[in-house]
């Protein structure tokens, strides 16, 4: 592997951890690290990019969740064979409104099937994890707290119950790397009245869980498709209203 190390280009919208992820992703894409080979050590990344040890560890955690790498205790962090597939989902810089809507379209196709598979394949322990994630989400809705993390965990727990590691890897990458950036793009857009929005989203999540709990695959697919399609439509309409108001 080439020992030269590029620096993280300055980008206000990108976290330092995401910069480290992009740096390692570039090394993989360029063939400078092959599947099975060790990624640069913490010390090498710190020296090359000027980031802290905590930033490097956060980035490695993200890459593990996305299926890019695995860490072997006392040995190092290695590129997984499936990393090249995940790399195709990387995006650069800010996400536009069109990017966000396209991401939702991708989620509709993938998560609809994940819900159906989870309904067919889930075991009791997995169902309990889905329920716990849903309860955490609902509790935060009731107290008007930030719900994004709990919502992500709900969707990831369904992906895990689907029993397909490729699907889990891709959805893990989308939910943990791309979705937060999509939310950042749309954070300034006003939505429905909070109580109306929360009631709708709560019912949509409950419908997904109920179908998975009773192992009704078709209903689980339908509920997930309805939820994500509604999310896309809510976001599209909110952007349109925002742009219209801004141009008055």
Secondary structure, DSSP 8 states (H G I E B T S, - for coil): -----------TTS-HHHHHHHHHHHHHHTTSS-TTSB---HHHHHHHH---HHHHHHHHHHHHHTTSEEEETTTEEEE-TTHHHHHTT---S---HHHHHHHHHHHHHHHHHHHHHHHHH--HHHHHHHHHHHHHHHHHHHTT---HHHHHHHHHHHHHHTT-HHHHHHHHHIIIIIHHHHHHHTTTS--S-HHHHHHHHHHHHHHHHHHHHTT-HHHHHHHHHHHHHHHHHHHHHHHHHHHHHHT-
